[in-house]
Amino acid sequence: MDTVPEEQLSQVEVQEEKVRLERELQEAQAEMVEIEKRLEYRGDYSLGEGDPAIHTWELNLALAQRLQEKIDSIHEALRRIEAGSYGICRKCGKRIDRARLEIIPQAQLCIECARERGK
């Protein structure tokens, strides 16, 4: 019976992560389409009071930027899955905890190495 070393995710776990990430990617891309529609109307930046829609537009722009970062991180995680390095800490080579990967799918460091780096 083949056992997977503690440092690596099993093929089943990797496949589950891939499916989850692909679903998250589709959801994020659909959300981006909606935000981009809201960004079409920019409002009036004229002197004086201006258009109250400017504030909403700027909030939507910030949302779009954060969402693009999420999309990029999901793409990076999917590339790491294809490369066979997903879930393995780049510094120490140990397995990255699954709970950490669920929160930060593009995580390249285990929590211990990330803490060391933050010091």
N, C-alpha and C positions, 0 to 999 in steps of 0.2 A: 504494500500500500504506500503510495507516494504521500509524503507529508510536506507541507509548505513551511519553510523556515520562518521563524517569528518575524524576521525582517521584511518579508514580502507579503503582500495581499494574495489571497488565493485567486485563481482564475474566476471563480464564481463572484467573489467580492469585487474584483476589477470590473467584471461585466455588469454587476449591479450598479456600481458607481458610474460607469459609462452611460447606462440607461438613465440614471437619475440626472446626470449632468446634461445629457441631450434634451431631456424634458425641461430642465431649468433653462437651457439655452433657448428652446422654442418659446417658452413663456416670456423670457426677457426680451426676445426679438419682437414678439407680439406687443409687449408693453411699449417698446421703443417706437413702434409704428404709431401707437396712440399718442405718445408724447410728441413725436414729430408733427403730427396733425395739429396739436395744440400750439406748437411753435410757429405755425404758418402765420398767425396773426400776432404781430409784434407790438402793436399799440403805437401811440404818438409820443415821441420824445421831445416835444416842443417845450419852449420855456413857459414858465408859469406852472399851473397845476399838472399839466401832462395827463396822460391817460392812466387810470388805475390798473388797466390791463398790463401795464409794464411790469408791475410787481409779480403778477401771475406768470407772465412770460419768463421772467428771470428765475422764478422758482422751477418752472418746467425745464429751463435750460440746465439748471443745476441737477435736476432729476435725470435728464438725458445724459449728462456727463457721468454721473455715478453709475447709471445703468450701462453705459458703454464700458466703464471699467469692469463691471461685473461680467459682461459679455466677453471681454478680452480675457479675463481670468478663467472663465469656463473654457474658452478655446485653448488656453495654455494647459489647463488640466487635461483636456482631451488629447492634446499633443503628447503630454507625458504618459498617458495611458498607451497610446500607440507606440511610444518609444520604450515602454516597459519600465519606466522609472517612476510611475505614479505611486504615491504612498510611501516612498522611501526617502528618508532625510538625506539631503545632499551633503550635509556636513559629517554626520556620524554613521550613515548607512543603516540606521535602525528604522523600523516601521513607524510611520506617523499614525497616531491614534485616529481611528475612524471618526470619532466625534469631532476632532479638529478638522478633518477633511470635509465633513458635512457643513461646517461653519465657514471654512476657508478652503474651498476645493482646489485652489491653486497653491496651497501650502507646500513649500519645498523644504521646510525645516520642521523637525519634531518640536514639541513644546519646550523641551529642555534646551535645545540649541537656539531656539527663538528667544528664550529668556536670557541666555548667555549673550546673545547678540545685542539684546536690548540694554544691557548693562553699560 
